[in-house]
Amino acid sequence: MNAVPDYFIIVLGVSLVLTIIISFLTAVYVMFNKKSNSYVFMLLIFLWFVFLGFTIISIPGVIVHMQDLNLLPNWIDGNYSFIWKWDDGIMLNKNN
């Protein structure tokens, strides 16, 4: 069983590819003064925002899944490895 779900890897991969394509098209439009097809560019930006939303929505589920597999510290249960001391605003190691 994978620690990171397959859908999360696929969504991140597609988002990365869209980011590279948008960056490349922007660079080509700027460097070579090409006329841009605004509908294609708007579609790419829209798809990029959709996949960004999927990524943001699925991150808490991935964190909980990895925590269930004991791959992350217990952030939700309250067994923090660091304690925030509100008096002077410093973070202390729990083991010290």
C-alpha positions as CSV (number, residue, x, y, z in Angstrom):
1,M,0.0,0.0,0.0
2,N,1.4,3.4,-1.0
3,A,1.7,6.1,1.6
4,V,0.6,8.8,-0.9
5,P,-2.6,7.9,-2.8
6,D,-2.4,7.5,-6.6
7,Y,-5.0,10.2,-7.3
8,F,-2.8,12.7,-5.5
9,I,0.3,11.8,-7.5
10,I,-1.7,12.0,-10.8
11,V,-3.2,15.4,-9.8
12,L,0.2,16.8,-8.8
13,G,1.7,15.5,-12.1
14,V,-1.0,17.0,-14.3
15,S,-0.7,20.3,-12.3
16,L,3.1,20.3,-12.9
17,V,2.7,19.6,-16.6
18,L,0.1,22.4,-16.9
19,T,2.5,24.8,-15.0
20,I,5.4,23.9,-17.4
21,I,3.1,24.4,-20.5
22,I,1.8,27.7,-19.2
23,S,5.3,28.9,-18.4
24,F,6.6,27.8,-21.8
25,L,3.8,29.5,-23.7
26,T,4.2,32.7,-21.7
27,A,7.9,32.7,-22.5
28,V,7.3,32.1,-26.2
29,Y,4.7,34.9,-26.4
30,V,7.0,37.4,-24.6
31,M,10.3,36.5,-26.3
32,F,9.0,36.2,-29.9
33,N,6.1,38.6,-29.8
34,K,3.7,35.9,-31.0
35,K,0.0,36.4,-31.1
36,S,-1.6,34.3,-28.4
37,N,-4.7,32.3,-28.8
38,S,-6.4,33.7,-25.7
39,Y,-9.0,30.9,-25.5
40,V,-6.4,28.2,-25.2
41,F,-4.5,30.1,-22.7
42,M,-7.6,30.8,-20.6
43,L,-8.5,27.1,-20.8
44,L,-5.0,26.1,-19.5
45,I,-5.2,28.7,-16.7
46,F,-8.7,27.4,-15.8
47,L,-7.5,23.7,-15.8
48,W,-4.5,24.8,-13.7
49,F,-6.8,26.4,-11.1
50,V,-9.0,23.3,-11.1
51,F,-6.1,21.0,-10.4
52,L,-4.7,23.4,-7.8
53,G,-8.1,23.2,-6.0
54,F,-8.1,19.4,-6.1
55,T,-4.6,19.4,-4.6
56,I,-5.6,21.8,-1.9
57,I,-8.7,19.9,-1.0
58,S,-6.9,16.5,-0.9
59,I,-3.9,17.5,1.2
60,P,-5.7,17.0,4.6
61,G,-6.8,13.6,3.5
62,V,-3.3,12.6,2.5
63,I,-1.9,13.9,5.8
64,V,-4.5,11.8,7.8
65,H,-3.7,8.8,5.6
66,M,0.0,9.1,6.2
67,Q,-0.6,9.6,9.9
68,D,-2.7,6.4,10.0
69,L,0.3,4.6,8.5
70,N,2.5,6.0,11.3
71,L,4.6,8.0,8.8
72,L,4.0,11.4,10.3
73,P,4.1,12.5,13.9
74,N,0.8,12.6,15.7
75,W,-0.2,16.2,14.8
76,I,-4.0,15.7,15.4
77,D,-3.9,13.6,18.5
78,G,-2.0,16.2,20.5
79,N,1.3,14.3,20.9
80,Y,3.4,17.2,19.6
81,S,7.1,16.8,19.4
82,F,7.3,20.6,19.8
83,I,5.3,22.8,22.2
84,W,4.5,26.4,21.5
85,K,5.1,28.5,24.6
86,W,2.7,31.4,24.4
87,D,4.4,33.5,27.0
88,D,7.6,34.4,25.1
89,G,6.7,33.1,21.7
90,I,9.4,30.5,21.3
91,M,9.1,26.8,20.3
92,L,10.6,24.3,22.7
93,N,11.5,20.7,22.1
94,K,9.2,18.5,24.2
95,N,12.1,16.1,25.1
96,N,14.2,18.8,26.7
